[in-house]
């Protein structure tokens, strides 16, 4: 396997090209990079052609759906910002020190104190702020999200669930595997509860129908009759929500 990473002015994040033993080519929008996977058995010309097609798709998709907006934020954006996480309001306070270690301090109230090395570049400081907010959210609200999933499962689906996790994802709000593992995007914590519920119901419905057939959507509608309203909100506003 070989890995190549480079930056292009047409994209807000680097491109990572992975050449490996596989049958087909694939592109995905990762957390911090556009990831292209290519079979090692195809010719150089074919590889170059696929990369061009994939990067054209990535550029168009990122623009249309406004992915990676968090990469354009500044430190000033976060100072004294109020952030609502799972319906609870928090105030962000930034402090700049000469210490090399960055840290987040939470004392159980509505204030998040983030200490940053003042000598770091602005971009690095933003990355650290986002990292702390994600880690805090995943740590303190995982149980609440798990309880919400279990509530909806008991309310309607009554299916066996093996695992429920929160994960920072870019191009999906949730997923459900055949192993009955449900993954939810951490960014959902910043959205209205009915929208969170829609994504939860959507993934639980996959435990009954592992597809998007009419039968699947009927399961969603039976559990949440007004799901189309929340689905529309997610499509129109989801990519504007960010830590």
Secondary structure, 3 states (H helix, E strand, C coil): CEEEEECCCCCCCEEEEEEECCCCCEEEECCCEEEEEEECCCCHHHHHHHHHHHHHHHHHHHHHHCCCHHHHCCHHHHCCCEEEECCEEEEEEEEEECCCCCEEEECCCCEEEEEEECCCCHHHHHHHHHHHHHHHHHHHHHHHHHHHHHHHHHHHHCCCCCEEEEECCCCCCEEECCCCEEEEEHHHHHCCHHHHHHHHHHHHHCCCCCCCCHHHHHHHHHHCCCHHHHHHHHHHHHHHCCC
